[in-house]
Amino acid sequence: METVRSSGYSENMRLMSFKSWWWAVWVLATACSSQPVIPEALEPLVDRAVMFREVADAPDSYQGKIVVFGGEVLKAKRLKDGTQIELLQLPLDKDERPILDRQQSQGRFLAIQQEFLDPATIVQGTQMTIVGELTKAKVEHLDDVEYRYPVVIVKHLHAWPARSDTYARTLPGFSIGIFGGSGGRIGGGGGLGIGF
């Protein structure tokens, strides 16, 4: 008569397998985590109390403040000592990304990059999150009227990859599912599901 060993071997294997899966999940989660949009060195300098609407109403009152604004690129042009990007301001979501609804805009602003960026590489419609220092407002023509633009000197610029409205609504979050089972005398099984 054949004796079957105690389940100690299979129990150890299950424990090792379980630990291996958790290690794999940790590695994958760490690798997939994104870098913050706002550099850590700038985060403590940002004045989160300054809202775009207030700046648009009295831009010169906020000179020297470090802010985070988001928007959609309308156009860019080369300046003698940098590049000027005109953006349609858009509120930021929890990930510091401009929302897609242009009707939520509270105006326009100019971002001045003091290093040369070829305007041909700044595509109209690109969403950007900009960390910068507010400076003196600039008056320029917008169609047939003069428009007073709040101006931000860029300290950090994050250009977002394109997305569609449909994509934004249906994008699932990161999720992990772990399941397992027993195969009776012969063995067991387990699995891991990861969704993005």
Buried (B, 14 or more C-beta within 10 A) or exposed (E): EEEEEEEEEBEEEBEEBEEEBEEEBEEBEEEEEEEEBBEEEBEEBBEEEBBBEBBBBEBEEBEEBBBBBBBBBEEBEEEEEBBBBBBBBBBBEEEBBBBBEEEEBBBBBBBBBEEEBEBEEBEEEBBBBBBBBBBEBBEEEEEEEEBBBBBBBBBBBBBBEEEEEEEEEEEEEEEEEEEEEEEEEEEBEBEBEBEE
